[in-house]
């Protein structure tokens, strides 16, 4: 099956084209990446210290068509084809759908995006597109609704014009399935850690999810960014905190005088709270009125704060996760989401899992860790084998900012 994947849940515009074969349920799944394009907006949002939803939306509208053009060219499809008969057929089809109002109404106020879309598809060979793309998979949530909506508009319009099946995908399920084609043995547990989410998900079987724990306030990635801002570090904060923490560890100097709390580490549930750690950092900095000089923290040293913060949040993640492994007799632990790019967190989990010979740890490859279209395409393909009733009214498909796995 040839799948076009589209992801616009936050500040990455991502489009991919993959060839999927085999049955993931029977562990025969294989995927060949024909094209994979990601446009990151990090530089645009840096000055605001976080993602601005309407700015992200505009950038998605600007970049979806250029990225798809690259993907189609990578797949061997010629833009501005010579098949005049097919081109005329597509033009007549577009004209009819625009006159009916369905296509133009779909784009709503996005008139410029609509115009660019029409000009783009007029260059395509409708027959070749239908022969090349079997399914379109698009993120419907969770995420920033204005950003999600751009991907959904684009996917629905392509599906509508070329009469291609469309599959909506939960972004968090994408992170879980990003570990494929590695074999998942059930029962499984997924720790999803990103800028917007911190969740523990019990997975007893394919397409069966139960959220057993989640953050009560800040997501872990959000906490990293906020602490980085307190230290005068640029956005995004996660990599900056990790860099300083690693530098402090390299000195092999102990700092017993600077200790942060581990909120909820001994609670009997699997929920998280990272706001308290962030607040503890803030109070510790306020005790040193001259701590900032030239935009950098000096007392306590930023390396000391970064290391202890990273240690604290990692201790909480480890304790909660392995308590759940014990309780539910987990055979596969999956860690997904952007924060899994943190090498210290990965190393701590890799060390701890060695104490659990009956449990294997699955971590996605680097290109599958942050938001990407590959995981959305994979999740769309897996739905074919794990969902009995896939029929739904896609005309009502909309952005669901708070979409849950359950």
C-alpha positions as a printed Julia matrix, in Angstrom:
406×3 Matrix{Float64}:
   0.0     0.0     0.0
   1.32    3.44   -0.98
   0.51    6.02    1.69
   0.81    9.78    1.68
   1.29   11.0     5.27
   0.55   14.56    6.44
   1.38   15.97    9.9
   0.75   19.57   11.07
  -0.1    19.24   14.76
   2.33   21.91   15.98
   5.29   23.7    14.39
   6.6    21.04   12.0
   5.11   20.8     8.53
   5.7    17.19    7.5
   4.78   15.21    4.4
   5.94   11.72    3.43
   5.3     9.03    0.85
   5.89    5.43    1.94
   5.32    1.92    0.62
   4.0    -0.37    3.38
   3.74   -4.12    3.06
   3.01   -7.05    5.34
   0.82   -7.37    8.41
   1.99   -5.61   11.6
  -0.26   -7.85   13.68
   1.67  -10.86   12.4
   5.02   -9.05   12.69
   5.59   -9.05    8.93
   5.37   -5.27    8.51
   7.91   -3.53    6.28
   8.13    0.08    5.18
  10.09    1.72    2.38
  10.42    5.5     2.54
  10.13    6.99   -0.94
  10.1    10.6     0.23
  10.11   12.34    3.6
  10.11   16.12    4.05
   9.93   18.11    7.29
   9.96   21.89    7.59
  10.67   23.09   11.13
   9.43   26.5    12.28
  11.65   26.67   15.4
  13.57   29.73   14.19
  10.33   31.63   13.59
   9.01   30.98   17.11
  12.29   31.5    19.0
  11.7    35.17   19.8
   8.34   34.32   21.39
   9.73   31.55   23.6
   7.15   29.07   22.3
   4.88   28.21   19.41
   2.41   30.88   18.25
  -0.59   28.92   16.89
  -1.7    31.36   14.17
   1.87   31.81   12.95
   2.25   28.03   12.8
  -0.97   27.83   10.8
   0.27   30.37    8.22
   3.55   28.53    7.83
   1.78   25.23    7.23
  -0.31   26.85    4.49
   2.88   28.18    2.87
   4.83   24.93    3.0
   2.42   22.02    2.46
   2.3    22.35   -1.33
   6.08   22.83   -1.84
   6.77   19.8     0.37
   4.26   17.66   -1.49
   5.8    18.74   -4.79
   9.18   17.48   -3.57
   7.61   14.21   -2.43
   5.91   13.6    -5.77
   9.08   14.36   -7.69
  11.0    11.96   -5.43
   8.44    9.27   -6.24
   9.05    9.72   -9.97
   5.91   11.68  -10.8
   6.43   14.45  -13.32
   4.9    17.81  -12.51
   3.56   19.74  -15.56
   2.92   16.49  -17.42
   2.39   16.02  -21.14
  -0.86   14.08  -20.88
  -3.15   16.82  -22.14
  -6.24   14.58  -22.11
  -5.75   13.74  -18.42
  -5.03   17.39  -17.64
  -8.23   18.53  -19.32
 -10.19   15.86  -17.45
  -8.79   17.09  -14.13
  -9.51   20.72  -14.99
 -13.13   19.87  -15.76
 -13.4    17.89  -12.54
 -11.96   20.8   -10.54
 -14.27   23.29  -12.25
 -17.3    21.15  -11.45
 -16.34   20.71   -7.79
 -15.58   24.4    -7.38
 -18.9    25.35   -8.98
 -20.68   22.95   -6.63
 -19.03   24.86   -3.8
 -17.74   21.81   -1.97
 -14.04   22.36   -2.59
 -14.0    26.12   -2.06
 -16.17   25.82    1.06
 -13.68   23.33    2.48
 -10.92   25.97    2.45
 -13.22   28.56    4.02
 -11.33   31.79    4.65
  -8.07   30.33    3.38
  -8.59   31.86   -0.08
  -4.9    32.18   -0.93
  -4.26   28.57    0.09
  -7.23   27.5    -2.03
  -5.93   29.34   -5.08
  -2.47   27.8    -4.73
  -4.01   24.36   -4.28
  -6.05   24.65   -7.48
  -3.04   25.88   -9.47
  -0.95   23.02   -8.13
  -3.34   20.15   -8.8
  -4.0    21.48  -12.31
  -0.4    20.49  -13.09
  -0.89   16.89  -11.97
  -1.92   13.8   -13.88
  -5.06   12.6   -12.12
  -4.69    9.02  -13.32
  -1.07    8.82  -12.22
  -1.88   10.27   -8.8
  -4.67    7.75   -8.24
  -2.4     4.91   -9.36
   0.45    6.07   -7.16
  -1.36    6.93   -3.89
  -3.62    4.32   -2.3
  -4.39    6.14    0.97
  -3.83    9.52    2.61
  -3.19    9.54    6.37
  -3.49   12.84    8.25
  -3.22   13.92   11.9
  -6.59   14.94   13.33
  -5.34   15.63   16.87
  -4.26   16.28   19.51
  -2.34   19.49   18.86
  -2.87   23.15   18.06
  -6.23   23.33   16.31
  -5.32   26.1    13.81
  -2.22   24.12   12.81
  -4.07   20.8    12.63
  -6.77   22.33   10.48
  -4.3    23.23    7.69
  -3.2    19.62    7.32
  -6.78   18.38    7.43
  -7.95   20.88    4.78
  -5.08   19.82    2.53
  -5.64   16.1     3.01
  -9.41   16.33    2.52
  -8.99   18.42   -0.63
  -6.53   15.93   -2.16
  -8.78   13.01   -1.23
 -11.81   14.82   -2.64
 -10.24   15.81   -5.97
  -8.5    12.52   -6.71
 -11.02   10.22   -5.0
  -8.44    8.66   -2.65
  -9.35    7.06    0.73
  -8.51    9.25    3.73
  -7.56    7.95    7.18
  -7.53   10.27   10.25
  -4.79    9.44   12.75
  -4.31   10.21   16.44
  -0.95   11.95   16.85
  -0.2    10.04   20.08
  -0.92    6.71   18.43
   1.58    7.79   15.8
   4.23    8.2    18.5
   3.43    4.74   19.88
   3.64    3.06   16.47
   6.77    5.0    15.5
   8.8     2.04   16.84
   7.61   -0.24   14.02
   8.81   -2.42   12.35
  10.38   -3.43   15.67
   8.24   -6.2    17.16
   5.73   -5.19   19.84
   4.87   -7.98   22.29
   1.78   -7.47   24.45
   0.99   -6.36   27.06
   2.92   -3.21   26.23
   3.39    0.12   27.98
   4.06    3.43   26.22
   5.69    6.42   27.9
   4.88    9.41   25.7
   7.01   12.44   26.5
   6.92   15.62   24.43
   6.47   19.36   24.6
   2.74   19.0    25.03
   2.23   15.58   26.59
   3.39   13.26   29.34
   1.38   10.04   29.41
   1.7     6.42   30.46
  -0.45    4.21   28.24
  -1.23    0.56   28.95
  -1.63   -1.4    25.7
  -2.95   -4.95   26.24
  -3.48   -5.58   22.5
  -3.45   -3.88   19.1
  -5.62   -0.77   18.92
  -6.47   -0.99   22.64
  -5.27    1.86   24.81
  -5.79    2.88   28.41
  -4.15    6.01   29.78
  -3.09    5.03   33.3
  -1.13    8.19   34.07
  -0.63   11.71   32.75
   0.67   15.08   33.83
  -1.58   17.12   36.09
   0.02   20.38   34.97
   3.06   20.96   32.74
   4.19   18.43   30.18
   7.83   17.44   30.59
   8.96   19.24   27.43
   7.12   22.36   28.58
   8.92   22.19   31.92
  12.29   21.95   30.15
  11.47   25.06   28.12
  10.32   27.05   31.15
  13.39   26.21   33.22
  15.61   27.07   30.25
  13.92   30.46   30.03
  14.66   31.07   33.73
  18.31   30.4    32.99
  18.36   32.84   30.09
  18.67   30.07   27.51
  17.12   30.21   24.02
  14.08   28.28   22.81
  13.66   25.33   22.51
  14.99   24.71   26.0
  15.3    20.93   26.07
  18.55   20.64   24.09
  20.03   23.61   25.97
  19.31   22.09   29.39
  20.77   18.77   28.27
  23.94   20.42   26.97
  24.57   22.19   30.28
  23.69   19.1    32.32
  26.12   16.98   30.35
  28.84   19.58   30.86
  28.27   19.45   34.62
  28.38   15.64   34.67
  31.66   15.75   32.77
  33.25   17.7    35.63
  32.37   14.82   37.98
  31.78   17.44   40.68
  29.05   16.61   43.19
  26.64   19.35   44.27
  24.8    18.01   47.33
  23.83   21.52   48.38
  21.51   21.96   45.38
  18.64   19.47   45.48
  15.29   19.75   43.72
  12.11   17.86   44.72
  10.79   14.81   42.88
   7.02   15.57   42.9
   4.65   12.6    43.16
   7.5    10.11   42.89
   6.07    8.09   45.8
   2.37    8.53   45.0
   0.41    5.33   44.43
  -0.91    6.44   41.05
   0.89    6.97   37.74
   0.25   10.68   37.31
   3.01   13.26   36.96
   3.52   16.84   38.07
   6.4    18.94   36.78
   5.15   22.38   37.75
   6.53   21.93   41.28
  10.06   21.25   40.04
   9.86   24.34   37.85
   8.68   26.44   40.8
  11.46   25.07   43.02
  14.0    26.21   40.41
  12.43   29.66   40.33
  12.56   30.03   44.14
  16.17   28.87   44.27
  17.12   31.53   41.73
  15.27   34.27   43.62
  17.42   33.56   46.66
  20.36   34.86   44.66
  19.45   38.41   43.6
  22.63   38.81   41.51
  22.29   35.5    39.73
  21.97   37.0    36.21
  24.86   38.65   34.45
  25.0    39.27   30.71
  21.86   37.21   30.37
  23.36   34.13   32.02
  22.85   32.62   35.44
  25.93   32.49   37.7
  24.79   31.53   41.21
  23.84   28.75   41.33
  25.68   27.92   38.12
  23.39   27.11   35.17
  25.14   23.75   34.74
  24.27   22.8    38.33
  20.61   23.73   37.91
  20.35   21.98   34.55
  21.89   18.75   35.83
  19.72   18.56   38.94
  16.57   19.42   36.99
  17.28   16.73   34.4
  18.11   14.23   37.17
  14.89   15.04   39.02
  12.48   14.66   36.1
  14.24   11.5    34.94
  13.97    9.95   38.41
  10.22   10.57   38.36
   9.79    9.12   34.87
  11.78    6.01   35.78
   9.99    5.34   39.04
   6.48    5.73   37.64
   7.2     3.74   34.49
   8.85    0.76   36.15
   6.18    0.64   38.86
   3.69    0.21   36.03
   5.85   -2.46   34.4
   5.77   -4.41   37.65
   2.03   -4.05   38.15
   0.95   -4.94   34.62
   3.67   -7.52   33.81
   4.71   -5.52   30.78
   6.61   -7.3    27.99
   7.35   -4.26   25.81
   8.16   -0.72   26.93
   7.83    1.93   24.23
   9.19    5.44   24.74
   8.0     7.93   22.15
   7.79   11.67   21.59
  10.27   14.49   21.12
  11.81   14.29   24.6
  13.08   10.78   23.86
  15.78   12.62   21.89
  17.27   13.43   25.31
  20.31   11.11   25.49
  20.46   11.13   29.3
  16.85   10.0    29.67
  17.4     7.27   27.08
  20.56    6.04   28.81
  18.85    5.84   32.21
  16.02    3.75   30.76
  18.46    1.53   28.91
  20.33    0.9    32.16
  17.18    0.2    34.15
  15.61   -2.14   31.57
  18.63   -4.45   31.93
  17.17   -5.41   35.33
  14.01   -6.65   33.56
  14.98   -9.61   31.32
  11.33  -10.3    30.43
  10.74   -6.75   29.16
  12.23   -5.22   26.03
  12.67   -1.52   25.4
  11.7    -0.04   22.03
  12.79    3.47   21.07
  12.04    5.0    17.64
  14.83    5.9    15.24
  15.99    9.56   15.34
  13.84   10.69   12.4
  10.75    9.2    14.09
  11.18   10.84   17.52
  10.02   14.37   16.87
   6.76   15.19   15.07
   6.88   13.63   11.61
   4.64   12.32    8.85
   6.24    8.86    8.77
   4.62    7.83   12.05
   1.26    9.12   10.8
   1.56    7.04    7.63
   2.49    3.95    9.67
  -0.44    4.47   12.05
  -2.77    4.86    9.07
  -1.53    1.58    7.64
  -1.86   -0.26   10.96
  -5.51    0.85   11.17
  -6.21   -1.37    8.17
  -5.38   -4.44   10.25
  -6.64   -3.41   13.67
  -9.91   -1.55   13.04
 -12.96   -3.56   12.06
 -15.17   -0.61   11.13
 -13.19    2.09    9.37
 -16.18    3.71    7.65
 -16.92    7.24    8.8
 -18.16   10.5     7.4
 -14.88   12.21    6.52
 -16.76   15.35    5.47
 -17.08   15.97    9.21
 -13.38   15.38    9.89
 -12.12   18.33   11.9
  -9.2    19.41   14.07
  -9.42   17.96   17.59
  -6.96   19.78   19.8
  -7.68   17.64   22.87
  -8.18   14.3    21.12
  -7.48   11.39   23.47
  -6.32    7.85   22.78
  -9.29    6.5    24.77
